[in-house]
């Protein structure tokens, strides 16, 4: 599935490193390699409209320091065959590829 999220990412000192709440959202293929596995694990089972505070800790996923994310699940949809093959979500014109198209393989 393609999951679209908004989030606020902070480091262990409380510095806001990234904030997508007021700007463009981020999408990823759940089960793919678009975001860290431990972050995906903590988002598992959430539905659109849900919000959750999740944590990533140094030493796991080879990150240099601890981070927290305030994540809001904006929407979830089934992945297109092209997206499953590529391992990431398509956007814009790429989603208009006709059935049988092989332009993304």
Biopython code that builds the backbone (N, CA, C, O; Angstrom):
import numpy as np
from Bio.PDB.StructureBuilder import StructureBuilder

atoms = [
    (1, "UNK", "N", (0.834, -1.188, 0.000)),
    (1, "UNK", "CA", (0.000, 0.000, 0.000)),
    (1, "UNK", "C", (0.877, 1.248, 0.000)),
    (1, "UNK", "O", (1.998, 1.249, 0.508)),
    (2, "UNK", "N", (0.333, 2.299, -0.580)),
    (2, "UNK", "CA", (1.012, 3.588, -0.557)),
    (2, "UNK", "C", (0.432, 4.379, 0.606)),
    (2, "UNK", "O", (-0.779, 4.586, 0.684)),
    (3, "UNK", "N", (1.294, 4.816, 1.504)),
    (3, "UNK", "CA", (0.891, 5.556, 2.691)),
    (3, "UNK", "C", (1.387, 6.990, 2.551)),
    (3, "UNK", "O", (2.566, 7.231, 2.291)),
    (4, "UNK", "N", (0.476, 7.930, 2.726)),
    (4, "UNK", "CA", (0.832, 9.347, 2.676)),
    (4, "UNK", "C", (0.768, 9.881, 4.095)),
    (4, "UNK", "O", (-0.243, 9.742, 4.783)),
    (5, "UNK", "N", (1.871, 10.500, 4.525)),
    (5, "UNK", "CA", (1.982, 10.983, 5.903)),
    (5, "UNK", "C", (2.402, 12.452, 5.930)),
    (5, "UNK", "O", (2.954, 12.994, 4.973)),
    (6, "UNK", "N", (2.114, 13.055, 7.058)),
    (6, "UNK", "CA", (2.674, 14.364, 7.426)),
    (6, "UNK", "C", (3.352, 14.135, 8.774)),
    (6, "UNK", "O", (2.898, 13.313, 9.571)),
    (7, "UNK", "N", (4.428, 14.856, 9.022)),
    (7, "UNK", "CA", (5.162, 14.610, 10.263)),
    (7, "UNK", "C", (5.993, 15.814, 10.682)),
    (7, "UNK", "O", (6.301, 16.711, 9.897)),
    (8, "UNK", "N", (6.338, 15.780, 11.966)),
    (8, "UNK", "CA", (7.324, 16.697, 12.529)),
    (8, "UNK", "C", (8.426, 15.814, 13.096)),
    (8, "UNK", "O", (8.172, 14.970, 13.954)),
    (9, "UNK", "N", (9.640, 16.008, 12.620)),
    (9, "UNK", "CA", (10.791, 15.217, 13.066)),
    (9, "UNK", "C", (11.670, 16.079, 13.961)),
    (9, "UNK", "O", (12.038, 17.196, 13.599)),
    (10, "UNK", "N", (12.003, 15.546, 15.139)),
    (10, "UNK", "CA", (12.871, 16.257, 16.089)),
    (10, "UNK", "C", (14.028, 15.358, 16.488)),
    (10, "UNK", "O", (13.901, 14.134, 16.520)),
    (11, "UNK", "N", (15.169, 15.990, 16.795)),
    (11, "UNK", "CA", (16.286, 15.222, 17.334)),
    (11, "UNK", "C", (16.129, 15.116, 18.851)),
    (11, "UNK", "O", (15.156, 15.616, 19.416)),
    (12, "UNK", "N", (17.084, 14.466, 19.501)),
    (12, "UNK", "CA", (16.988, 14.230, 20.942)),
    (12, "UNK", "C", (17.072, 15.509, 21.772)),
    (12, "UNK", "O", (16.724, 15.499, 22.953)),
    (13, "UNK", "N", (17.530, 16.613, 21.172)),
    (13, "UNK", "CA", (17.590, 17.892, 21.879)),
    (13, "UNK", "C", (16.299, 18.695, 21.701)),
    (13, "UNK", "O", (16.154, 19.773, 22.276)),
    (14, "UNK", "N", (15.352, 18.165, 20.896)),
    (14, "UNK", "CA", (14.094, 18.858, 20.669)),
    (14, "UNK", "C", (14.115, 19.824, 19.501)),
    (14, "UNK", "O", (13.147, 20.551, 19.283)),
    (15, "UNK", "N", (15.212, 19.843, 18.741)),
    (15, "UNK", "CA", (15.289, 20.704, 17.564)),
    (15, "UNK", "C", (14.414, 20.119, 16.456)),
    (15, "UNK", "O", (14.525, 18.934, 16.142)),
    (16, "UNK", "N", (13.554, 20.932, 15.868)),
    (16, "UNK", "CA", (12.736, 20.480, 14.742)),
    (16, "UNK", "C", (13.632, 20.430, 13.506)),
    (16, "UNK", "O", (14.183, 21.447, 13.085)),
    (17, "UNK", "N", (13.769, 19.241, 12.933)),
    (17, "UNK", "CA", (14.620, 19.039, 11.775)),
    (17, "UNK", "C", (13.829, 19.062, 10.473)),
    (17, "UNK", "O", (14.353, 19.439, 9.425)),
    (18, "UNK", "N", (12.580, 18.661, 10.546)),
    (18, "UNK", "CA", (11.731, 18.650, 9.361)),
    (18, "UNK", "C", (10.281, 18.725, 9.808)),
    (18, "UNK", "O", (9.890, 18.108, 10.798)),
    (19, "UNK", "N", (9.481, 19.498, 9.058)),
    (19, "UNK", "CA", (8.071, 19.652, 9.395)),
    (19, "UNK", "C", (7.273, 19.703, 8.099)),
    (19, "UNK", "O", (7.373, 20.668, 7.340)),
    (20, "UNK", "N", (6.475, 18.656, 7.845)),
    (20, "UNK", "CA", (5.659, 18.615, 6.630)),
    (20, "UNK", "C", (4.186, 18.892, 6.926)),
    (20, "UNK", "O", (3.343, 18.722, 6.045)),
    (21, "UNK", "N", (3.866, 19.312, 8.137)),
    (21, "UNK", "CA", (2.466, 19.520, 8.504)),
    (21, "UNK", "C", (1.808, 20.622, 7.673)),
    (21, "UNK", "O", (0.622, 20.523, 7.360)),
    (22, "UNK", "N", (2.544, 21.656, 7.314)),
    (22, "UNK", "CA", (1.957, 22.750, 6.556)),
    (22, "UNK", "C", (2.356, 22.774, 5.094)),
    (22, "UNK", "O", (1.966, 23.684, 4.363)),
    (23, "UNK", "N", (3.124, 21.794, 4.659)),
    (23, "UNK", "CA", (3.599, 21.779, 3.279)),
    (23, "UNK", "C", (3.253, 20.476, 2.594)),
    (23, "UNK", "O", (2.296, 19.802, 2.975)),
    (24, "UNK", "N", (4.032, 20.120, 1.580)),
    (24, "UNK", "CA", (3.771, 18.874, 0.865)),
    (24, "UNK", "C", (3.927, 17.655, 1.780)),
    (24, "UNK", "O", (4.838, 17.598, 2.605)),
    (25, "UNK", "N", (3.039, 16.701, 1.623)),
    (25, "UNK", "CA", (3.115, 15.471, 2.407)),
    (25, "UNK", "C", (4.166, 14.544, 1.797)),
    (25, "UNK", "O", (4.706, 14.821, 0.727)),
    (26, "UNK", "N", (4.445, 13.452, 2.483)),
    (26, "UNK", "CA", (5.403, 12.453, 2.009)),
    (26, "UNK", "C", (4.656, 11.136, 1.824)),
    (26, "UNK", "O", (3.771, 10.807, 2.613)),
    (27, "UNK", "N", (5.010, 10.387, 0.788)),
    (27, "UNK", "CA", (4.392, 9.078, 0.536)),
    (27, "UNK", "C", (5.478, 8.025, 0.430)),
    (27, "UNK", "O", (6.599, 8.304, 0.004)),
    (28, "UNK", "N", (5.125, 6.803, 0.828)),
    (28, "UNK", "CA", (6.057, 5.685, 0.713)),
    (28, "UNK", "C", (5.281, 4.401, 0.477)),
    (28, "UNK", "O", (4.095, 4.313, 0.792)),
    (29, "UNK", "N", (5.959, 3.408, -0.080)),
    (29, "UNK", "CA", (5.393, 2.083, -0.272)),
    (29, "UNK", "C", (5.628, 1.304, 1.011)),
    (29, "UNK", "O", (6.767, 0.972, 1.343)),
    (30, "UNK", "N", (4.549, 1.012, 1.734)),
    (30, "UNK", "CA", (4.692, 0.284, 2.999)),
    (30, "UNK", "C", (5.220, -1.122, 2.700)),
    (30, "UNK", "O", (4.657, -1.846, 1.880)),
    (31, "UNK", "N", (6.291, -1.490, 3.368)),
    (31, "UNK", "CA", (6.962, -2.756, 3.116)),
    (31, "UNK", "C", (8.139, -2.602, 2.173)),
    (31, "UNK", "O", (8.920, -3.536, 1.990)),
    (32, "UNK", "N", (8.268, -1.429, 1.574)),
    (32, "UNK", "CA", (9.392, -1.151, 0.684)),
    (32, "UNK", "C", (10.543, -0.540, 1.456)),
    (32, "UNK", "O", (10.571, -0.569, 2.686)),
    (33, "UNK", "N", (11.483, 0.010, 0.725)),
    (33, "UNK", "CA", (12.680, 0.550, 1.370)),
    (33, "UNK", "C", (12.692, 2.076, 1.402)),
    (33, "UNK", "O", (13.746, 2.678, 1.606)),
    (34, "UNK", "N", (11.526, 2.714, 1.201)),
    (34, "UNK", "CA", (11.465, 4.166, 1.155)),
    (34, "UNK", "C", (11.691, 4.855, 2.479)),
    (34, "UNK", "O", (12.187, 5.981, 2.514)),
    (35, "UNK", "N", (11.336, 4.203, 3.568)),
    (35, "UNK", "CA", (11.606, 4.754, 4.899)),
    (35, "UNK", "C", (12.187, 3.642, 5.770)),
    (35, "UNK", "O", (12.082, 2.463, 5.431)),
    (36, "UNK", "N", (12.788, 4.012, 6.869)),
    (36, "UNK", "CA", (13.452, 3.042, 7.740)),
    (36, "UNK", "C", (12.480, 1.970, 8.224)),
    (36, "UNK", "O", (11.342, 2.281, 8.574)),
    (37, "UNK", "N", (12.918, 0.712, 8.246)),
    (37, "UNK", "CA", (12.048, -0.384, 8.690)),
    (37, "UNK", "C", (11.478, -0.176, 10.090)),
    (37, "UNK", "O", (10.312, -0.495, 10.324)),
    (38, "UNK", "N", (12.261, 0.347, 11.019)),
    (38, "UNK", "CA", (11.753, 0.528, 12.387)),
    (38, "UNK", "C", (10.671, 1.608, 12.439)),
    (38, "UNK", "O", (9.782, 1.544, 13.288)),
    (39, "UNK", "N", (10.733, 2.600, 11.542)),
    (39, "UNK", "CA", (9.669, 3.605, 11.464)),
    (39, "UNK", "C", (8.411, 2.968, 10.879)),
    (39, "UNK", "O", (7.314, 3.183, 11.393)),
    (40, "UNK", "N", (8.561, 2.184, 9.806)),
    (40, "UNK", "CA", (7.415, 1.478, 9.239)),
    (40, "UNK", "C", (6.753, 0.564, 10.268)),
    (40, "UNK", "O", (5.526, 0.508, 10.360)),
    (41, "UNK", "N", (7.565, -0.144, 11.033)),
    (41, "UNK", "CA", (7.021, -1.050, 12.065)),
    (41, "UNK", "C", (6.113, -0.304, 13.030)),
    (41, "UNK", "O", (5.064, -0.817, 13.420)),
    (42, "UNK", "N", (6.510, 0.904, 13.417)),
    (42, "UNK", "CA", (5.725, 1.672, 14.384)),
    (42, "UNK", "C", (4.466, 2.283, 13.769)),
    (42, "UNK", "O", (3.557, 2.682, 14.497)),
    (43, "UNK", "N", (4.403, 2.362, 12.441)),
    (43, "UNK", "CA", (3.221, 2.899, 11.759)),
    (43, "UNK", "C", (2.252, 1.796, 11.336)),
    (43, "UNK", "O", (1.133, 2.078, 10.908)),
    (44, "UNK", "N", (2.683, 0.549, 11.456)),
    (44, "UNK", "CA", (1.872, -0.596, 11.060)),
    (44, "UNK", "C", (0.501, -0.559, 11.741)),
    (44, "UNK", "O", (0.406, -0.351, 12.951)),
    (45, "UNK", "N", (-0.541, -0.758, 10.965)),
    (45, "UNK", "CA", (-1.891, -0.853, 11.504)),
    (45, "UNK", "C", (-2.621, 0.468, 11.677)),
    (45, "UNK", "O", (-3.816, 0.471, 11.973)),
    (46, "UNK", "N", (-1.929, 1.597, 11.498)),
    (46, "UNK", "CA", (-2.610, 2.884, 11.623)),
    (46, "UNK", "C", (-3.510, 3.116, 10.412)),
    (46, "UNK", "O", (-3.260, 2.580, 9.333)),
    (47, "UNK", "N", (-4.545, 3.909, 10.595)),
    (47, "UNK", "CA", (-5.486, 4.206, 9.523)),
    (47, "UNK", "C", (-5.510, 5.710, 9.268)),
    (47, "UNK", "O", (-5.055, 6.485, 10.109)),
    (48, "UNK", "N", (-6.038, 6.131, 8.115)),
    (48, "UNK", "CA", (-6.092, 7.565, 7.819)),
    (48, "UNK", "C", (-6.769, 8.357, 8.942)),
    (48, "UNK", "O", (-7.806, 7.962, 9.474)),
    (49, "UNK", "N", (-6.144, 9.486, 9.279)),
    (49, "UNK", "CA", (-6.643, 10.345, 10.345)),
    (49, "UNK", "C", (-5.987, 10.083, 11.687)),
    (49, "UNK", "O", (-6.069, 10.920, 12.587)),
    (50, "UNK", "N", (-5.338, 8.937, 11.838)),
    (50, "UNK", "CA", (-4.675, 8.641, 13.108)),
    (50, "UNK", "C", (-3.340, 9.370, 13.192)),
    (50, "UNK", "O", (-2.694, 9.658, 12.184)),
    (51, "UNK", "N", (-2.957, 9.651, 14.415)),
    (51, "UNK", "CA", (-1.706, 10.353, 14.691)),
    (51, "UNK", "C", (-0.964, 9.574, 15.772)),
    (51, "UNK", "O", (-1.583, 9.038, 16.691)),
    (52, "UNK", "N", (0.351, 9.513, 15.662)),
    (52, "UNK", "CA", (1.143, 8.742, 16.622)),
    (52, "UNK", "C", (2.523, 9.356, 16.783)),
    (52, "UNK", "O", (3.112, 9.842, 15.817)),
    (53, "UNK", "N", (3.032, 9.332, 17.998)),
    (53, "UNK", "CA", (4.406, 9.737, 18.292)),
    (53, "UNK", "C", (5.263, 8.478, 18.206)),
    (53, "UNK", "O", (5.023, 7.510, 18.928)),
    (54, "UNK", "N", (6.256, 8.491, 17.330)),
    (54, "UNK", "CA", (7.132, 7.335, 17.171)),
    (54, "UNK", "C", (8.580, 7.753, 17.405)),
    (54, "UNK", "O", (8.933, 8.925, 17.271)),
    (55, "UNK", "N", (9.399, 6.785, 17.752)),
    (55, "UNK", "CA", (10.788, 7.064, 18.117)),
    (55, "UNK", "C", (11.741, 6.159, 17.360)),
    (55, "UNK", "O", (11.457, 4.982, 17.136)),
    (56, "UNK", "N", (12.868, 6.718, 16.972)),
    (56, "UNK", "CA", (13.974, 5.967, 16.392)),
    (56, "UNK", "C", (15.180, 6.190, 17.293)),
    (56, "UNK", "O", (15.472, 7.317, 17.692)),
    (57, "UNK", "N", (15.876, 5.104, 17.607)),
    (57, "UNK", "CA", (16.979, 5.205, 18.545)),
    (57, "UNK", "C", (18.311, 4.890, 17.880)),
    (57, "UNK", "O", (18.408, 4.014, 17.021)),
    (58, "UNK", "N", (19.324, 5.618, 18.295)),
    (58, "UNK", "CA", (20.687, 5.444, 17.790)),
    (58, "UNK", "C", (21.085, 3.971, 17.905)),
    (58, "UNK", "O", (20.751, 3.295, 18.878)),
    (59, "UNK", "N", (21.796, 3.499, 16.903)),
    (59, "UNK", "CA", (22.247, 2.118, 16.907)),
    (59, "UNK", "C", (21.326, 1.202, 16.119)),
    (59, "UNK", "O", (21.741, 0.129, 15.683)),
    (60, "UNK", "N", (20.087, 1.614, 15.936)),
    (60, "UNK", "CA", (19.164, 0.830, 15.114)),
    (60, "UNK", "C", (19.035, 1.551, 13.776)),
    (60, "UNK", "O", (18.948, 2.779, 13.748)),
    (61, "UNK", "N", (19.020, 0.831, 12.697)),
    (61, "UNK", "CA", (18.940, 1.397, 11.352)),
    (61, "UNK", "C", (20.118, 2.321, 11.049)),
    (61, "UNK", "O", (20.030, 3.143, 10.137)),
    (62, "UNK", "N", (21.198, 2.207, 11.783)),
    (62, "UNK", "CA", (22.425, 2.981, 11.531)),
    (62, "UNK", "C", (22.176, 4.487, 11.522)),
    (62, "UNK", "O", (22.733, 5.199, 10.688)),
    (63, "UNK", "N", (21.351, 4.973, 12.434)),
    (63, "UNK", "CA", (21.143, 6.421, 12.522)),
    (63, "UNK", "C", (22.108, 6.999, 13.544)),
    (63, "UNK", "O", (22.467, 6.325, 14.510)),
    (64, "UNK", "N", (22.536, 8.256, 13.337)),
    (64, "UNK", "CA", (23.577, 8.835, 14.189)),
    (64, "UNK", "C", (23.092, 9.325, 15.553)),
    (64, "UNK", "O", (23.908, 9.483, 16.461)),
    (65, "UNK", "N", (21.793, 9.571, 15.727)),
    (65, "UNK", "CA", (21.274, 10.040, 17.006)),
    (65, "UNK", "C", (19.806, 9.641, 17.139)),
    (65, "UNK", "O", (19.216, 9.130, 16.187)),
    (66, "UNK", "N", (19.219, 9.870, 18.302)),
    (66, "UNK", "CA", (17.817, 9.552, 18.529)),
    (66, "UNK", "C", (16.922, 10.602, 17.874)),
    (66, "UNK", "O", (17.251, 11.788, 17.850)),
    (67, "UNK", "N", (15.793, 10.152, 17.347)),
    (67, "UNK", "CA", (14.818, 11.042, 16.715)),
    (67, "UNK", "C", (13.421, 10.679, 17.176)),
    (67, "UNK", "O", (13.146, 9.530, 17.522)),
    (68, "UNK", "N", (12.533, 11.679, 17.177)),
    (68, "UNK", "CA", (11.112, 11.416, 17.401)),
    (68, "UNK", "C", (10.335, 12.015, 16.242)),
    (68, "UNK", "O", (10.735, 13.019, 15.653)),
    (69, "UNK", "N", (9.231, 11.386, 15.932)),
    (69, "UNK", "CA", (8.358, 11.829, 14.856)),
    (69, "UNK", "C", (6.937, 11.908, 15.380)),
    (69, "UNK", "O", (6.440, 10.959, 15.987)),
    (70, "UNK", "N", (6.288, 13.027, 15.149)),
    (70, "UNK", "CA", (4.860, 13.152, 15.372)),
    (70, "UNK", "C", (4.260, 12.922, 13.990)),
    (70, "UNK", "O", (4.340, 13.800, 13.130)),
    (71, "UNK", "N", (3.657, 11.748, 13.765)),
    (71, "UNK", "CA", (3.213, 11.342, 12.431)),
    (71, "UNK", "C", (1.693, 11.334, 12.362)),
    (71, "UNK", "O", (1.019, 10.820, 13.254)),
    (72, "UNK", "N", (1.167, 11.912, 11.288)),
    (72, "UNK", "CA", (-0.256, 11.886, 10.996)),
    (72, "UNK", "C", (-0.438, 11.133, 9.685)),
    (72, "UNK", "O", (0.169, 11.482, 8.673)),
    (73, "UNK", "N", (-1.276, 10.098, 9.705)),
    (73, "UNK", "CA", (-1.557, 9.324, 8.492)),
    (73, "UNK", "C", (-2.615, 10.080, 7.693)),
    (73, "UNK", "O", (-3.762, 10.193, 8.124)),
    (74, "UNK", "N", (-2.227, 10.594, 6.537)),
    (74, "UNK", "CA", (-3.137, 11.382, 5.712)),
    (74, "UNK", "C", (-4.044, 10.479, 4.878)),
    (74, "UNK", "O", (-5.265, 10.635, 4.892)),
    (75, "UNK", "N", (-3.440, 9.530, 4.148)),
    (75, "UNK", "CA", (-4.248, 8.599, 3.371)),
    (75, "UNK", "C", (-3.463, 7.331, 3.081)),
    (75, "UNK", "O", (-2.237, 7.296, 3.188)),
    (76, "UNK", "N", (-4.199, 6.290, 2.712)),
    (76, "UNK", "CA", (-3.621, 4.993, 2.347)),
    (76, "UNK", "C", (-4.381, 4.504, 1.117)),
    (76, "UNK", "O", (-5.608, 4.585, 1.060)),
    (77, "UNK", "N", (-3.643, 4.000, 0.139)),
    (77, "UNK", "CA", (-4.281, 3.437, -1.051)),
    (77, "UNK", "C", (-3.497, 2.209, -1.501)),
    (77, "UNK", "O", (-2.347, 2.005, -1.113)),
    (78, "UNK", "N", (-4.147, 1.402, -2.326)),
    (78, "UNK", "CA", (-3.466, 0.246, -2.884)),
    (78, "UNK", "C", (-2.368, 0.713, -3.832)),
    (78, "UNK", "O", (-2.546, 1.688, -4.562)),
    (79, "UNK", "N", (-1.254, 0.031, -3.819)),
    (79, "UNK", "CA", (-0.150, 0.351, -4.719)),
    (79, "UNK", "C", (-0.468, -0.147, -6.131)),
    (79, "UNK", "O", (-1.053, -1.216, -6.305)),
    (80, "UNK", "N", (-0.080, 0.629, -7.120)),
    (80, "UNK", "CA", (-0.203, 0.213, -8.509)),
    (80, "UNK", "C", (0.843, -0.863, -8.806)),
    (80, "UNK", "O", (1.865, -0.922, -8.123)),
    (81, "UNK", "N", (0.609, -1.711, -9.806)),
    (81, "UNK", "CA", (1.620, -2.720, -10.150)),
    (81, "UNK", "C", (2.994, -2.098, -10.431)),
    (81, "UNK", "O", (4.021, -2.656, -10.045)),
    (82, "UNK", "N", (3.008, -0.935, -11.107)),
    (82, "UNK", "CA", (4.285, -0.269, -11.403)),
    (82, "UNK", "C", (4.994, 0.142, -10.114)),
    (82, "UNK", "O", (6.218, 0.047, -10.016)),
    (83, "UNK", "N", (4.228, 0.595, -9.134)),
    (83, "UNK", "CA", (4.822, 1.020, -7.860)),
    (83, "UNK", "C", (5.400, -0.168, -7.111)),
    (83, "UNK", "O", (6.475, -0.065, -6.520)),
    (84, "UNK", "N", (4.700, -1.293, -7.130)),
    (84, "UNK", "CA", (5.231, -2.495, -6.460)),
    (84, "UNK", "C", (6.517, -2.945, -7.139)),
    (84, "UNK", "O", (7.467, -3.356, -6.471)),
    (85, "UNK", "N", (6.548, -2.867, -8.478)),
    (85, "UNK", "CA", (7.753, -3.278, -9.211)),
    (85, "UNK", "C", (8.929, -2.350, -8.931)),
    (85, "UNK", "O", (10.062, -2.806, -8.779)),
    (86, "UNK", "N", (8.658, -1.048, -8.863)),
    (86, "UNK", "CA", (9.720, -0.070, -8.627)),
    (86, "UNK", "C", (10.137, 0.016, -7.169)),
    (86, "UNK", "O", (11.299, 0.283, -6.865)),
    (87, "UNK", "N", (9.181, -0.213, -6.260)),
    (87, "UNK", "CA", (9.472, -0.129, -4.832)),
    (87, "UNK", "C", (9.228, 1.239, -4.231)),
    (87, "UNK", "O", (9.637, 1.501, -3.100)),
    (88, "UNK", "N", (8.561, 2.125, -4.982)),
    (88, "UNK", "CA", (8.250, 3.454, -4.458)),
    (88, "UNK", "C", (7.013, 4.007, -5.162)),
    (88, "UNK", "O", (6.652, 3.534, -6.240)),
    (89, "UNK", "N", (6.354, 5.018, -4.554)),
    (89, "UNK", "CA", (5.144, 5.583, -5.152)),
    (89, "UNK", "C", (5.427, 6.430, -6.386)),
    (89, "UNK", "O", (6.453, 7.103, -6.479)),
    (90, "UNK", "N", (4.505, 6.380, -7.314)),
    (90, "UNK", "CA", (4.563, 7.239, -8.494)),
    (90, "UNK", "C", (3.690, 8.453, -8.235)),
    (90, "UNK", "O", (2.726, 8.385, -7.473)),
    (91, "UNK", "N", (4.028, 9.553, -8.867)),
    (91, "UNK", "CA", (3.235, 10.767, -8.705)),
    (91, "UNK", "C", (2.978, 11.404, -10.054)),
    (91, "UNK", "O", (3.676, 11.113, -11.026)),
    (92, "UNK", "N", (1.991, 12.262, -10.119)),
    (92, "UNK", "CA", (1.714, 13.063, -11.309)),
    (92, "UNK", "C", (1.485, 12.252, -12.561)),
    (92, "UNK", "O", (0.719, 11.288, -12.552)),
    (93, "UNK", "N", (2.146, 12.638, -13.639)),
    (93, "UNK", "CA", (1.961, 12.006, -14.947)),
    (93, "UNK", "C", (2.315, 10.528, -14.927)),
    (93, "UNK", "O", (1.723, 9.750, -15.675)),
    (94, "UNK", "N", (3.246, 10.126, -14.108)),
    (94, "UNK", "CA", (3.658, 8.724, -14.065)),
    (94, "UNK", "C", (2.503, 7.809, -13.686)),
    (94, "UNK", "O", (2.483, 6.647, -14.093)),
    (95, "UNK", "N", (1.540, 8.310, -12.912)),
    (95, "UNK", "CA", (0.399, 7.491, -12.502)),
    (95, "UNK", "C", (-0.587, 7.289, -13.646)),
    (95, "UNK", "O", (-1.479, 6.446, -13.539)),
    (96, "UNK", "N", (-0.452, 8.038, -14.737)),
    (96, "UNK", "CA", (-1.387, 7.932, -15.841)),
    (96, "UNK", "C", (-0.932, 6.920, -16.885)),
    (96, "UNK", "O", (-1.495, 6.871, -17.979)),
    (97, "UNK", "N", (0.048, 6.134, -16.578)),
    (97, "UNK", "CA", (0.536, 5.108, -17.491)),
    (97, "UNK", "C", (-0.608, 4.138, -17.799)),
    (97, "UNK", "O", (-1.318, 3.710, -16.889)),
    (98, "UNK", "N", (-0.786, 3.795, -19.056)),
    (98, "UNK", "CA", (-1.885, 2.935, -19.483)),
    (98, "UNK", "C", (-1.647, 1.487, -19.068)),
    (98, "UNK", "O", (-0.505, 1.080, -18.855)),
    (99, "UNK", "N", (-2.733, 0.702, -18.952)),
    (99, "UNK", "CA", (-2.584, -0.731, -18.649)),
    (99, "UNK", "C", (-1.651, -1.387, -19.667)),
    (99, "UNK", "O", (-1.735, -1.113, -20.864)),
    (100, "UNK", "N", (-0.788, -2.230, -19.193)),
    (100, "UNK", "CA", (0.168, -2.904, -20.065)),
    (100, "UNK", "C", (1.420, -2.115, -20.348)),
    (100, "UNK", "O", (2.336, -2.612, -21.004)),
    (101, "UNK", "N", (1.471, -0.889, -19.862)),
    (101, "UNK", "CA", (2.635, -0.042, -20.081)),
    (101, "UNK", "C", (3.846, -0.626, -19.370)),
    (101, "UNK", "O", (3.736, -1.104, -18.241)),
    (102, "UNK", "N", (4.984, -0.590, -20.016)),
    (102, "UNK", "CA", (6.214, -1.087, -19.399)),
    (102, "UNK", "C", (7.238, 0.029, -19.222)),
    (102, "UNK", "O", (8.427, -0.237, -19.043)),
    (103, "UNK", "N", (6.773, 1.289, -19.271)),
    (103, "UNK", "CA", (7.715, 2.398, -19.232)),
    (103, "UNK", "C", (8.416, 2.563, -17.888)),
    (103, "UNK", "O", (9.376, 3.329, -17.800)),
    (104, "UNK", "N", (7.971, 1.872, -16.837)),
    (104, "UNK", "CA", (8.607, 2.023, -15.526)),
    (104, "UNK", "C", (9.276, 0.748, -15.059)),
    (104, "UNK", "O", (9.662, 0.654, -13.894)),
    (105, "UNK", "N", (9.423, -0.229, -15.926)),
    (105, "UNK", "CA", (10.047, -1.497, -15.533)),
    (105, "UNK", "C", (11.473, -1.567, -16.002)),
    (105, "UNK", "O", (12.154, -2.563, -15.761)),
]
sb = StructureBuilder()
sb.init_structure("model")
sb.init_model(0)
sb.init_chain("A")
sb.init_seg("    ")
for serial, (resi, resn, name, xyz) in enumerate(atoms, 1):
    if name == "N":
        sb.init_residue(resn, " ", resi, " ")
    sb.init_atom(name, np.array(xyz, "f"), 0.0, 1.0, " ", f" {name:<3s}", serial, name[0])
structure = sb.get_structure()
